[in-house]
C-alpha cells in the first residue's frame, strides 16, 4: 500500500510567493536615500532567504561605499519602509494555489515556515493566500530562531501530531535544504525561486522539482 506524507512545510519567499521585486523595490529606495547606487533586481535573489537583517548586510556588501555606511541606520529604515509597503508586485508562483488545494483535498496538512518576523509572515501569507489556506504559519520569534535552525520545522510537526519523517520540507535555498535535513524531513528544492539548481544539489536536496505539480506527486507516495 502506498503511504502518503502527512504534512508539507513550505518556505515563503521564493518558494510559494514571488517576492523578489518587493525586496528590491524597498532596498533600492533605501540605498538611494543614503546616497548609494541602486542594484539590479536579480541581485536580490542572492540577498534574500536569511531574514531582513542579512539581506541588508549582503546588499551593502555589493554596493560601492556600502562598507562605510551606517548598517544599523540602514537596517532600521529598510524595515520601516518594507513594513509600509510589503506587497509591491508580490504574487503566488504559477501553480502554487492549485498545489495547495490538491494537498488539502488529500488531507495533507500544510504550513509556512519563514525567516520573516512572525507577525510579518502571517500578514504576507494572509494577504496573498487568505487566512484559511494554511493550517499553520510560523515566522521568527524569540522561541523560534531563524532557519537553518530546525526548531520551527519540528514545532510545526509537533503541532500537527506527525513525525518529522512524515513531513515534506520545500524551499528554494541552501538555508531551506539545511533546515529540512536538520529536522529529519524529506527535502524538496524548487528551481523557480531565488537560487540556482546547483545550490540545491550541493546542499543535498532529496529531490529537485521544476513544477509545483511534482511536489504533489511526491506527497502522494512514500
Secondary structure as the mmCIF struct_conf table of DSSP 4:
data_model
#
loop_
_struct_conf.conf_type_id
_struct_conf.id
_struct_conf.beg_label_comp_id
_struct_conf.beg_label_asym_id
_struct_conf.beg_label_seq_id
_struct_conf.end_label_comp_id
_struct_conf.end_label_asym_id
_struct_conf.end_label_seq_id
HELX_LH_PP_P HELX_LH_PP_P1 UNK A 2 UNK A 5
BEND BEND1 UNK A 6 UNK A 6
STRN STRN1 UNK A 7 UNK A 10
BEND BEND2 UNK A 12 UNK A 12
STRN STRN2 UNK A 13 UNK A 13
TURN_TY1_P TURN_TY1_P1 UNK A 14 UNK A 16
STRN STRN3 UNK A 17 UNK A 18
HELX_RH_AL_P HELX_RH_AL_P1 UNK A 20 UNK A 33
TURN_TY1_P TURN_TY1_P2 UNK A 34 UNK A 35
HELX_RH_3T_P HELX_RH_3T_P1 UNK A 41 UNK A 43
HELX_RH_AL_P HELX_RH_AL_P2 UNK A 44 UNK A 47
BEND BEND3 UNK A 49 UNK A 50
HELX_RH_AL_P HELX_RH_AL_P3 UNK A 52 UNK A 61
TURN_TY1_P TURN_TY1_P3 UNK A 62 UNK A 62
BEND BEND4 UNK A 63 UNK A 63
TURN_TY1_P TURN_TY1_P4 UNK A 64 UNK A 65
HELX_RH_3T_P HELX_RH_3T_P2 UNK A 66 UNK A 68
BEND BEND5 UNK A 69 UNK A 69
HELX_RH_AL_P HELX_RH_AL_P4 UNK A 71 UNK A 84
TURN_TY1_P TURN_TY1_P5 UNK A 86 UNK A 89
STRN STRN4 UNK A 91 UNK A 92
HELX_LH_PP_P HELX_LH_PP_P2 UNK A 93 UNK A 93
TURN_TY1_P TURN_TY1_P6 UNK A 94 UNK A 95
HELX_RH_AL_P HELX_RH_AL_P5 UNK A 96 UNK A 105
TURN_TY1_P TURN_TY1_P7 UNK A 106 UNK A 107
STRN STRN5 UNK A 109 UNK A 117
HELX_RH_AL_P HELX_RH_AL_P6 UNK A 118 UNK A 129
TURN_TY1_P TURN_TY1_P8 UNK A 131 UNK A 132
BEND BEND6 UNK A 133 UNK A 133
BEND BEND7 UNK A 135 UNK A 135
STRN STRN6 UNK A 136 UNK A 140
BEND BEND8 UNK A 142 UNK A 144
HELX_LH_PP_P HELX_LH_PP_P3 UNK A 145 UNK A 146
TURN_TY1_P TURN_TY1_P9 UNK A 147 UNK A 148
BEND BEND9 UNK A 149 UNK A 150
HELX_RH_AL_P HELX_RH_AL_P7 UNK A 151 UNK A 160
TURN_TY1_P TURN_TY1_P10 UNK A 161 UNK A 161
HELX_RH_3T_P HELX_RH_3T_P3 UNK A 164 UNK A 166
STRN STRN7 UNK A 167 UNK A 171
BEND BEND10 UNK A 172 UNK A 173
HELX_RH_AL_P HELX_RH_AL_P8 UNK A 174 UNK A 183
TURN_TY1_P TURN_TY1_P11 UNK A 184 UNK A 184
STRN STRN8 UNK A 186 UNK A 190
TURN_TY1_P TURN_TY1_P12 UNK A 191 UNK A 192
BEND BEND11 UNK A 193 UNK A 195
HELX_RH_AL_P HELX_RH_AL_P9 UNK A 197 UNK A 202
TURN_TY1_P TURN_TY1_P13 UNK A 203 UNK A 204
BEND BEND12 UNK A 206 UNK A 206
STRN STRN9 UNK A 207 UNK A 209
BEND BEND13 UNK A 210 UNK A 211
HELX_RH_AL_P HELX_RH_AL_P10 UNK A 212 UNK A 219
TURN_TY1_P TURN_TY1_P14 UNK A 220 UNK A 220
#
